[in-house]
Structure formats: structure tokens, C-alpha cells
């Protein structure tokens, strides 16, 4: 089903992404009420517990979260790290929109955005690290 390299990793809907990003931003086991509160605060939503519970159930089914039950209380823990999902989504985006060319992607991404010297240096450093 899932691997850390993202093979066969399921995509998240926008709403699922909001809930999952909330959990990734607070990487500890959380109960439904905490997830609901933080998601609503972060994204300006007014979702009820049933709505958030539905998204969490989908995230569990997709393998992003694990539910830990203790009596009537349930908490959720992260299975798929945020970086793994980001990497997989980035690869898919570049493959589809830029025919797999990272250089073409960067050119398109920064075409109308002037990079600062710090950003250019950070990119150079990242590229040099890939070469080692």
C-alpha cells in the first residue's frame, strides 16, 4: 500500500489536506476536539466534530493516520510524515507540468519573482549537496 518513498500514496482532498496539515504542524497524538479546534482556528472554518471526524476517518483509511483507542477516548498519530507527502506531490507536479524537468519547473516558478541573494545562495547550496 504505502511506502516512505510515496509509491502508491493516495492524494488528499483540499479539506483532508487542511486537517492533515494541522496535525503535521502539531506532531503529537491528538484527540478529535483538539484537531477540530486547531483546524478551525488555522483555516477560518466552522467545522463541527462530525465533519472533522469524517475527514479523520478518511485519513486513517488512506494510511496517513493511525487511531489509538483507549476506552472511549481516541487519539490519532501520524504515519506518513509531511516531508514524504511533500516530496511525492512535488515529483508528481514536476512530472506532469514540466515533463520531469526540475530546471523547467524552477524557471517557470521564478520567472516573475526576483530571487533575493539569500534565496539564490540557498538554491546553490541545495544543488551542491545533491552533487555529493
Buried (B, 14 or more C-beta within 10 A) or exposed (E): EBEEEBEEBBEBEEBBBBBBBBBBEBEEBBEBEBBBBBBBEEBEBEBEEEBBBBBBEBBBEBBBBEBEEEEEEBBBEBBBEBEBBEBBBEBEEBEEEBEEEEEEBBEEEEEEEEEEEEEEEEEEEEEEEEEE
